[in-house]
Amino acid sequence: MPKVGMEPLRKRELIDAAIRTIGQRGSLDVTVAEIAHEAGVSPALAHHYFGGKEQLILATMRHLLKELGQDLLAALAPAQTPAQRVAAIIAVNFSASQFAPQTVAAWLTFYVHAQQSVETRRLLRVYARRMHSNLAFALSSMTDRVTALQIAEGTGAMIDGLYIRHALRNGAPEAASAIALVEDYVTTKLAAAGASL
C-alpha cells in the first residue's frame, strides 16, 4: 500500500517519466512497466494510480495542458497592451518547459494518437480553442474581427508546424528563432490589414 501523502508526488513522477519515455521512443509504443521503471516505481503502483496506459497518457496530456495554462497566465499577467498579450501567448508556447525536445516529441505523439482516441482529440481541441481564443481576443483590439480570427488561425498553425519542424531536427529546439518567425508572421499580417503589432 502506498504511503499516505505520497500519491501526488508519485503521480507526478509517473507523468514526468511518461513524457521522457514517450519523448525518447517517439511513440506511444511504451508500456506502463517501462514508464514505471523510468519513474523508479513498480508497475503495480502505476496501475494503482492510473488504472492503465490510456489513463496515464491522458493524465500526462492534462498535466501538459495545465502547465501550459499556468505558464500562460503568468506570462499574461504583466502584459498591458494587446501587442504584449500576443507576444506573451507566442512566447509561452516556446518556453523552456514547453519546447523541450522530449515535450515536443510527446505532443507530436499525442497528435498521432488523437486519430484513434476520442479523449485525446478532445484535449487537443481544448488546447487549440484556448490558444485561438486568446490570440483572437488580443488581435481584435488591433484589427477587425475577421482579420483577427484569420491571423489567430494562422498563428496557431505556425506554432504547431514549428513543433513538427523542430521534432525532425537533432539537438535542442531554437525557441528564439521560432518566436521570431511567428511574430514576423503576425506583424506582416497586421501590416497588410493596416494595423501594427
N, C-alpha and C positions, 0 to 999 in steps of 0.2 A: 504494500500500500504506500502511495507517495506521502512524503512528509507534508504536514499541514503548512500552508503558506508558500509551498514550492511550485504550485501549479502555474501561476503566471510566468514565473522565471523559466520553468521547463517548456511551457508552450512557446515562449519567445525564442528559446534556444532551438527548438524544433523548426520554427518558422525561419529563423536565420539559416539553419542548416539546410532547409529546403531550398532557399534562394541560392545558397552556394552550390548545392548538389545539382540542382536543375541548371544553374548557370554553367557549371563545369561540363555537364553532359550535353547541354544544348537541346534537351528534350525532356519530356515527362517520362521517359523510359527509365525511371528510377523506382526503387521500392521503398516502402516505409522503413524497412530494415536498414537500407543504405542511408537514408536520411537520419534515422535514429543513431546509427553508428557515427555519422558526422557530428551529431549533437552530443554524443557521449552518453546516450541513454539507451535503455533497452527498447526493442521493437514493441514489447508488450505495453510499456509506458506510453509510447507514441499512439498506439491503438486505443489505450485507455482515454487519452486526452482528446483524440480527434476521430476515433471510430474507424478510419480507413484513409487510404491515399487521397481519394477525391475530396474528402472533408479537409485534409491537411493542405491540399493545393488551394482550395477555396479560402481557407483561413490565411494562407500566405498572400493571396491576392488582396484580401480585405485589409491585411496589415499594410501592404504596399500602398493601397489607396488611402488608408487612414494617415499613414506617414506623409504622403504627398499632400493631403488636405491640410495637415498640421503645418507642414513647411510652407504651403501657400498662404495660410492665414498669417503666419509670422512674416512672410515677405510682403504681404499687402498692408500690414499694419502701419508702416511708416509712409506708404505711398499716398501722396496728397493730390496728385493730378491723374487724369486718365492715362496720360503717357507713362507715368510711373507705374500705374497699375498694369498696363500692358507689358512693360519691361519686367516687372516682378513675376507675372504669370509665365512669361517665356523663360526667364532665368531659373525659376524653381524647377522646371522640367529638366533642366540640365545641371542641377545641383549635384554636389559630390555624392549624396546618398542615393539620388535617383538615377544618375548617369554612370554609375559604377559598372564595369564590364559584366559582372555576374547578374546585377539587377536588370541591365539591358537585355541580357540573354533570357532571363526569367520572363520579362514582359513579352518578348517575342514568342516564347514558348506558350505563354498564356493565349496570345492571339491565335496561334495554330490550334490550340486546344478548344478555343471558342467555337470552332467549326463543328465540334461534336458535343459540346457541353452547353446546355441552355443557361445554367447558372453562371458559367464563366463568361458567356456572351453578355448576359445581363450586367455583370460587374464592369465589363469593358465599356458597355454603353453608358453606364452611370459615369464612368471616368470621362468619356468623350463629351457627354452632355454638360458636365460641370465645367470642363475647360472651355467648350464653345460658349456657354452662358457667361462665364466670367470675362472672356475676351470680348464677346458681343456687347456686354454692358459697358465696358470701358471704351470700346471703339465707338459706340453710339454717341458718346459725348464729343467725338471729333469729326464725325461724318454722318450721313443719313443711315437709317436703319438697315436698308437693303445692302448697302455697301459694307456696313459693319458686319453683317451676317456673312457676307461673302469672304471678307478678309479673315474673320474668325475661323471659317471653314478651311480656308487655305492655310492658315497658320497652324491649325491642328494637324492637317495633313503633312505639313513640312516637319513638324516635331516628330510625328510617327515615322516619317520617311528617314529622318536623320538617325533615329534609333536603329532602323534597319541598316542604313549605310555603315554606321559605326560598329554594328554587330558583325559585319563582314570583314572588318579590318583587324589586324593584330595590334595589340597594345591598348593602352588606355584611351578612351574616347576624348576628343578635344572639345570640351564644353565651351570654351570661349569662341571658337570658330563656329560652332553650332548656333550659339546665341546670336553672333553677328549676322549669320546668314538669315535667320528668322527675322531679326529686327530689320534687316535690309529689305526683306520681302514686305513687311508691314509698312515701312517708310515709303517704299516705291508705290504700293497700292494706295496709300493715303494721298500721296502727292498726285497720283493720277486722278484722284477724286477731288482734288483741290484742297486737301487738308494736310496736316503735318503731325508727326509723332512728337 
